[in-house]
């Protein structure tokens, strides 16, 4: 009881005691002692019960809830709900930002994957082009099939392209794995958003949710002017209400809080996946540019090697053609000489029939017979004719032998020229094919038909 009430009770007890004493004295003179004791005991017991009841009423006035306790409870519950929903909306906003960032990273990585697949397709086309270049060079004549620098460059380009292809395939597998990781993160974020958004259906979306921390509801105080008494509602709250709970602390994590461990794990894994994807995209761009430079360098080196071989082949063919012309000119000269020698031999041998000999061509013509009437007058005419005939036959044999050798040389030169021409045509076809298909704007299935059409 308050001091005012205590003082009032004390004064009433004193007044009642004084009255009771005077009446008691009268009763002692008129009644028996037992009758007096019983009445006094009843009076004291009633007075004790009255005092106890007054104290209980005073305590009830201080501790009993007010008539508007329902409204207070509703308001406190609504404040608690609004604080939870604001925190949940802040978590949903963060989850949606992480989801948007993950989606953008998936788009960027998908574009990088398409560029990588395009670069890998270019490498496959370059390998097919290299293979058909080797096949075309294998169709050269046997004389030109000896391994040269162009063949070595083609083999080196093939091994180099296979290495680049393996590098890009490894990078593609890494990108595909990262896309799967990002997809899993996106699904987890979507599930988290759907689960956290279940409490946002009946809340106005115009309310601010940008990082609003959870705040503890203030203690409900109701001031009553009636009898100037203040009534507190401590009985409606728990004993720990004076301290903020873990759910009311900003950034708190718990399975029953707006920010659950699953949401934190989803956002952290998504952030790590996005960072890893950014690094992979940089590596991807560097790898594509590096492989393109190496492939272009190898392609140009092979083209230069084949062009140099083509120039050497054309130069040799031109020299062969000059020598073949000189050989044919020598053959013509030899044949002309052999014809002259054949005619000279006919003149030396004379006519076939003896009846066709004239008098001046006979060895026993009249002037010779008259001259040989003296002794020692032999003439060397017959011996000279025989010796000249022998020399002429030997010279004709040498001429025929030389003509045979010249014909063989001319045949070899002609064959070599034909082989050189075929080899030069094949090398030129390869160079044109490689230049035409260097832009990779062709389909792999259409290589064979275009290749045979170029032959």
Legacy VTK file of the C-alpha trace (Angstrom):
# vtk DataFile Version 3.0
C-alpha trace
ASCII
DATASET POLYDATA
POINTS 455 float
0.000 0.000 0.000
1.001 3.503 -0.605
1.928 5.875 2.243
-1.396 7.715 1.926
-3.372 4.506 2.283
-1.221 3.335 5.189
-1.852 6.608 7.007
-5.599 6.341 6.418
-5.688 2.814 7.720
-3.637 3.786 10.773
-6.061 6.643 11.642
-9.092 4.410 11.170
-7.552 1.751 13.393
-6.891 4.291 16.127
-10.462 5.652 15.973
-11.890 2.146 15.898
-9.669 1.133 18.839
-10.837 4.041 20.956
-14.484 3.322 20.208
-13.912 -0.358 20.826
-12.318 0.330 24.204
-15.291 2.388 25.496
-17.811 -0.130 24.261
-15.710 -2.919 25.655
-15.747 -1.386 29.048
-19.554 -1.205 28.987
-19.750 -4.833 27.813
-17.523 -5.991 30.652
-20.021 -4.609 33.119
-23.122 -6.145 31.556
-22.111 -9.510 30.019
-20.160 -12.730 30.768
-16.463 -13.118 29.878
-16.892 -15.928 27.310
-19.514 -14.029 25.500
-17.189 -11.023 25.390
-14.143 -13.029 24.152
-16.092 -14.636 21.311
-17.348 -11.350 19.997
-13.975 -9.659 20.270
-12.360 -12.541 18.371
-14.914 -12.272 15.573
-14.401 -8.538 15.349
-10.620 -8.846 15.110
-10.864 -11.610 12.516
-13.202 -9.510 10.388
-10.872 -6.523 10.695
-7.883 -8.653 9.571
-9.815 -9.946 6.566
-10.883 -6.401 5.667
-7.282 -5.140 5.788
-6.105 -8.080 3.686
-8.826 -7.448 1.108
-7.869 -3.755 0.913
-4.232 -4.651 0.316
-5.238 -7.152 -2.412
-7.326 -4.479 -4.108
-4.411 -2.061 -4.057
-2.082 -4.681 -5.575
-4.700 -5.534 -8.217
-4.944 -1.874 -9.196
-1.160 -1.878 -9.843
-0.810 -5.256 -11.587
-4.078 -6.035 -13.369
-4.194 -5.247 -17.152
-6.038 -2.283 -18.493
-9.295 -2.620 -20.411
-7.430 -1.793 -23.698
-5.031 -4.735 -23.260
-6.374 -6.381 -26.463
-5.516 -3.315 -28.530
-2.091 -3.148 -26.895
-1.421 -6.808 -27.655
-2.590 -6.396 -31.261
-0.403 -3.346 -31.765
2.610 -5.049 -30.206
2.077 -8.145 -32.370
1.683 -6.003 -35.491
4.857 -4.098 -34.684
6.689 -7.362 -34.218
5.299 -8.679 -37.505
6.208 -5.479 -39.372
9.758 -5.584 -38.014
10.110 -9.221 -39.073
8.639 -8.520 -42.504
10.939 -5.527 -43.030
13.915 -7.703 -42.240
12.552 -10.475 -44.455
12.038 -7.968 -47.281
15.618 -6.733 -46.847
16.809 -10.338 -47.088
14.660 -10.883 -50.188
16.125 -7.741 -51.775
19.643 -9.004 -51.120
18.706 -12.418 -52.490
17.206 -10.848 -55.622
20.312 -8.733 -56.132
22.441 -11.867 -55.833
20.081 -13.661 -58.241
20.262 -10.808 -60.761
24.037 -10.748 -60.522
24.130 -14.515 -60.982
21.837 -14.294 -64.026
23.988 -11.592 -65.608
27.094 -13.659 -64.962
25.430 -16.698 -66.527
24.601 -14.589 -69.607
28.165 -13.290 -69.852
29.652 -16.744 -69.352
27.235 -18.195 -71.913
28.401 -15.611 -74.452
31.974 -16.536 -73.610
31.083 -20.202 -74.067
29.618 -19.455 -77.509
32.786 -17.575 -78.473
34.848 -20.504 -77.208
32.762 -22.988 -79.188
33.195 -20.822 -82.269
36.963 -20.710 -81.758
36.982 -24.484 -81.217
35.017 -24.972 -84.432
37.575 -22.811 -86.243
40.361 -25.025 -84.915
38.532 -28.140 -86.110
38.105 -26.568 -89.538
41.800 -25.673 -89.583
42.675 -29.278 -88.712
40.425 -30.547 -91.525
41.962 -28.014 -93.911
45.443 -29.109 -92.877
44.510 -32.751 -93.375
43.197 -32.095 -96.892
46.287 -30.026 -97.679
48.419 -33.036 -96.745
46.178 -35.295 -98.826
46.472 -32.970 -101.805
50.247 -32.929 -101.564
50.251 -36.729 -101.408
48.771 -36.740 -104.945
51.942 -35.211 -106.401
53.961 -37.292 -108.889
56.417 -39.786 -107.456
59.362 -37.617 -108.430
57.953 -34.732 -106.289
56.888 -36.776 -103.223
60.148 -36.362 -101.397
59.624 -34.719 -98.001
60.361 -31.021 -98.127
60.032 -28.026 -95.824
56.381 -27.489 -96.769
55.525 -31.020 -95.598
57.344 -30.401 -92.322
55.430 -27.152 -91.845
52.120 -28.921 -92.477
52.953 -31.617 -89.916
54.054 -29.000 -87.396
50.838 -27.040 -88.014
48.752 -30.178 -87.437
50.425 -30.977 -84.108
50.140 -27.314 -83.116
46.424 -27.202 -83.978
45.771 -30.415 -82.044
47.446 -28.883 -78.998
45.344 -25.714 -79.314
42.214 -27.827 -79.753
42.928 -29.756 -76.545
43.530 -26.484 -74.710
40.203 -25.032 -75.865
38.351 -28.274 -75.071
39.760 -28.212 -71.537
38.676 -24.581 -71.194
35.218 -25.494 -72.518
34.832 -28.256 -69.933
35.788 -25.787 -67.214
33.206 -23.282 -68.503
30.478 -25.943 -68.621
31.238 -26.997 -65.049
31.112 -23.359 -63.921
27.771 -22.879 -65.688
26.400 -25.905 -63.824
27.638 -24.428 -60.535
26.017 -21.074 -61.363
22.782 -22.844 -62.274
22.751 -24.649 -58.926
23.383 -21.347 -57.138
20.565 -19.743 -59.099
18.166 -22.533 -58.138
19.130 -22.174 -54.470
18.618 -18.413 -54.629
15.248 -18.888 -56.348
14.148 -21.351 -53.697
15.324 -19.004 -50.936
13.458 -16.053 -52.500
10.294 -18.103 -52.863
10.536 -19.302 -49.264
11.336 -15.854 -47.794
8.635 -14.158 -49.920
5.875 -16.239 -48.325
5.519 -13.661 -45.527
5.368 -10.674 -47.901
1.968 -11.330 -49.466
-0.153 -9.057 -47.268
2.377 -6.263 -46.774
2.328 -3.100 -48.884
5.195 -3.239 -51.355
5.637 0.537 -51.144
7.135 0.296 -47.683
10.868 0.884 -47.485
12.925 -2.260 -47.122
16.440 -1.010 -47.823
18.359 -2.485 -44.930
15.788 -1.666 -42.199
17.149 -3.262 -39.021
15.038 -5.098 -36.572
14.024 -2.821 -33.705
12.664 -3.837 -30.344
9.169 -2.648 -29.583
9.096 -0.147 -26.751
7.425 -1.022 -23.502
3.740 -0.257 -23.557
2.879 2.441 -21.048
-0.665 3.540 -20.446
-1.327 6.568 -18.286
-4.658 6.701 -16.601
-5.948 9.942 -15.139
-8.434 8.103 -13.002
-7.349 8.481 -9.382
-3.922 9.579 -10.731
-2.726 5.935 -10.785
-0.351 4.449 -13.385
-1.005 0.874 -14.440
1.857 -1.107 -16.038
1.525 -4.123 -18.283
4.558 -6.044 -17.099
2.429 -9.121 -16.668
1.897 -9.326 -20.485
5.561 -9.744 -21.302
8.172 -12.312 -20.463
10.788 -11.744 -17.784
13.452 -11.331 -20.510
11.504 -8.609 -22.268
13.834 -5.912 -20.974
16.689 -7.318 -23.113
16.572 -7.398 -26.954
16.263 -10.903 -28.311
18.497 -12.344 -30.998
15.739 -11.885 -33.583
15.758 -8.125 -32.914
19.484 -7.651 -33.526
20.489 -6.342 -36.976
22.152 -8.950 -39.192
21.386 -11.848 -36.850
21.479 -15.307 -38.412
19.333 -18.191 -37.256
17.031 -20.883 -38.582
13.979 -19.033 -37.187
15.133 -15.523 -38.149
14.560 -13.602 -41.407
18.194 -14.259 -42.381
18.520 -18.042 -42.273
21.784 -19.985 -42.647
20.446 -21.410 -45.922
20.046 -17.892 -47.349
23.518 -16.897 -46.164
25.021 -20.029 -47.688
23.151 -19.421 -50.957
24.366 -15.806 -51.197
27.941 -16.686 -50.251
28.107 -19.587 -52.712
26.602 -17.390 -55.444
29.158 -14.642 -54.743
32.036 -17.111 -54.848
30.674 -18.632 -58.064
30.327 -15.173 -59.662
33.893 -14.245 -58.675
35.199 -17.545 -60.030
33.183 -17.055 -63.220
34.704 -13.585 -63.692
38.195 -15.067 -63.461
37.244 -17.847 -65.893
35.863 -15.310 -68.393
39.130 -13.388 -68.299
41.080 -16.618 -68.789
38.685 -17.559 -71.582
39.189 -14.286 -73.446
42.960 -14.554 -73.073
42.959 -18.183 -74.271
40.839 -17.394 -77.343
43.018 -14.448 -78.340
46.215 -16.430 -77.721
45.040 -19.431 -79.770
43.884 -17.171 -82.594
47.296 -15.506 -82.770
49.123 -18.837 -82.721
46.790 -20.366 -85.297
47.119 -17.377 -87.619
50.895 -17.445 -87.262
51.029 -21.168 -88.097
48.619 -20.677 -91.018
50.721 -17.862 -92.462
53.931 -19.853 -91.985
52.517 -22.817 -93.902
51.258 -20.554 -96.676
54.647 -18.859 -96.954
56.400 -22.249 -97.014
54.124 -23.605 -99.745
54.461 -20.382 -101.755
58.252 -20.592 -101.490
58.130 -24.217 -102.621
55.816 -23.201 -105.451
58.219 -20.453 -106.506
61.127 -22.907 -106.453
59.139 -25.437 -108.460
58.180 -22.833 -111.058
61.802 -21.657 -111.304
63.037 -25.215 -111.842
60.312 -25.830 -114.387
61.378 -22.765 -116.320
65.009 -23.925 -116.332
63.883 -27.369 -117.407
61.854 -25.900 -120.228
64.882 -23.894 -121.402
67.077 -27.023 -121.299
64.383 -29.047 -123.039
64.295 -26.458 -125.813
68.062 -26.620 -126.156
67.894 -30.415 -126.259
65.275 -30.336 -129.005
67.425 -27.840 -130.912
70.405 -30.215 -130.529
68.272 -33.103 -131.741
67.288 -31.124 -134.800
70.908 -30.279 -135.498
71.933 -33.920 -135.077
69.203 -35.137 -137.347
70.215 -32.565 -139.958
73.844 -33.651 -139.673
72.846 -37.306 -139.956
70.883 -36.510 -143.064
73.893 -34.728 -144.545
76.094 -37.702 -143.664
73.663 -40.130 -145.254
73.672 -38.132 -148.457
77.483 -37.910 -148.402
77.690 -41.667 -147.958
75.476 -42.116 -150.996
77.640 -39.830 -153.008
80.782 -41.741 -151.933
79.310 -45.166 -152.626
77.889 -44.044 -155.947
74.932 -45.583 -157.781
73.749 -49.075 -156.888
73.684 -50.395 -160.479
77.004 -50.412 -162.378
75.186 -49.402 -165.468
74.395 -46.061 -163.765
78.113 -45.156 -163.376
79.359 -42.481 -165.598
82.761 -42.686 -167.314
84.368 -40.112 -164.992
83.263 -42.070 -161.872
84.853 -45.365 -162.937
88.232 -46.381 -161.517
89.343 -47.753 -164.920
88.391 -44.751 -166.937
90.542 -44.175 -170.103
92.833 -41.572 -168.571
93.682 -43.913 -165.680
94.409 -46.827 -167.997
96.717 -44.691 -170.128
98.519 -43.433 -167.005
99.037 -46.945 -165.641
100.878 -48.160 -168.733
104.122 -47.162 -167.021
105.289 -48.963 -163.906
104.850 -47.383 -160.460
101.859 -45.356 -161.446
99.305 -46.784 -158.896
96.653 -44.261 -157.722
95.342 -44.096 -154.006
91.840 -43.229 -155.136
90.237 -46.521 -154.157
91.979 -46.574 -150.749
90.873 -43.027 -150.035
87.295 -43.884 -150.925
87.335 -46.917 -148.597
88.922 -44.905 -145.727
86.455 -42.072 -146.192
83.606 -44.547 -146.182
84.844 -46.021 -142.895
85.183 -42.597 -141.274
81.761 -41.594 -142.486
80.113 -44.725 -141.073
81.789 -44.209 -137.689
80.647 -40.560 -137.617
77.108 -41.575 -138.505
77.115 -44.143 -135.693
78.265 -41.485 -133.217
75.587 -39.115 -134.471
72.885 -41.760 -134.058
74.127 -42.545 -130.536
74.083 -38.876 -129.620
70.601 -38.516 -131.039
69.440 -41.420 -128.880
70.944 -39.809 -125.779
69.397 -36.483 -126.703
66.003 -38.140 -127.099
66.350 -39.770 -123.671
67.365 -36.451 -122.133
64.460 -34.720 -123.845
62.077 -37.395 -122.563
63.428 -37.027 -119.010
63.189 -33.242 -119.223
59.645 -33.459 -120.561
58.627 -35.855 -117.758
60.275 -33.659 -115.164
58.555 -30.589 -116.577
55.217 -32.366 -116.482
55.807 -33.448 -112.864
56.927 -29.964 -111.906
53.857 -28.495 -113.531
51.558 -30.922 -111.692
53.338 -30.235 -108.380
53.126 -26.482 -108.950
49.433 -26.749 -109.819
48.779 -28.790 -106.658
50.694 -26.340 -104.462
48.873 -23.415 -106.065
45.555 -25.197 -105.470
46.484 -25.714 -101.827
47.418 -22.058 -101.405
44.158 -20.902 -103.032
42.183 -23.385 -100.935
43.799 -22.236 -97.698
43.315 -18.563 -98.540
39.698 -19.063 -99.536
38.860 -21.036 -96.399
40.889 -18.895 -93.990
37.739 -16.962 -92.961
36.130 -20.240 -91.686
32.851 -19.346 -93.433
32.212 -22.868 -94.614
30.655 -26.060 -93.326
32.710 -29.073 -92.359
30.430 -31.432 -94.284
30.993 -29.479 -97.486
34.774 -29.786 -97.483
35.101 -32.903 -99.632
33.025 -31.703 -102.567
34.732 -28.310 -102.668
38.104 -29.995 -102.350
37.587 -32.271 -105.329
36.165 -29.408 -107.350
39.424 -27.497 -106.765
41.484 -30.361 -108.160
LINES 1 456
455 0 1 2 3 4 5 6 7 8 9 10 11 12 13 14 15 16 17 18 19 20 21 22 23 24 25 26 27 28 29 30 31 32 33 34 35 36 37 38 39 40 41 42 43 44 45 46 47 48 49 50 51 52 53 54 55 56 57 58 59 60 61 62 63 64 65 66 67 68 69 70 71 72 73 74 75 76 77 78 79 80 81 82 83 84 85 86 87 88 89 90 91 92 93 94 95 96 97 98 99 100 101 102 103 104 105 106 107 108 109 110 111 112 113 114 115 116 117 118 119 120 121 122 123 124 125 126 127 128 129 130 131 132 133 134 135 136 137 138 139 140 141 142 143 144 145 146 147 148 149 150 151 152 153 154 155 156 157 158 159 160 161 162 163 164 165 166 167 168 169 170 171 172 173 174 175 176 177 178 179 180 181 182 183 184 185 186 187 188 189 190 191 192 193 194 195 196 197 198 199 200 201 202 203 204 205 206 207 208 209 210 211 212 213 214 215 216 217 218 219 220 221 222 223 224 225 226 227 228 229 230 231 232 233 234 235 236 237 238 239 240 241 242 243 244 245 246 247 248 249 250 251 252 253 254 255 256 257 258 259 260 261 262 263 264 265 266 267 268 269 270 271 272 273 274 275 276 277 278 279 280 281 282 283 284 285 286 287 288 289 290 291 292 293 294 295 296 297 298 299 300 301 302 303 304 305 306 307 308 309 310 311 312 313 314 315 316 317 318 319 320 321 322 323 324 325 326 327 328 329 330 331 332 333 334 335 336 337 338 339 340 341 342 343 344 345 346 347 348 349 350 351 352 353 354 355 356 357 358 359 360 361 362 363 364 365 366 367 368 369 370 371 372 373 374 375 376 377 378 379 380 381 382 383 384 385 386 387 388 389 390 391 392 393 394 395 396 397 398 399 400 401 402 403 404 405 406 407 408 409 410 411 412 413 414 415 416 417 418 419 420 421 422 423 424 425 426 427 428 429 430 431 432 433 434 435 436 437 438 439 440 441 442 443 444 445 446 447 448 449 450 451 452 453 454
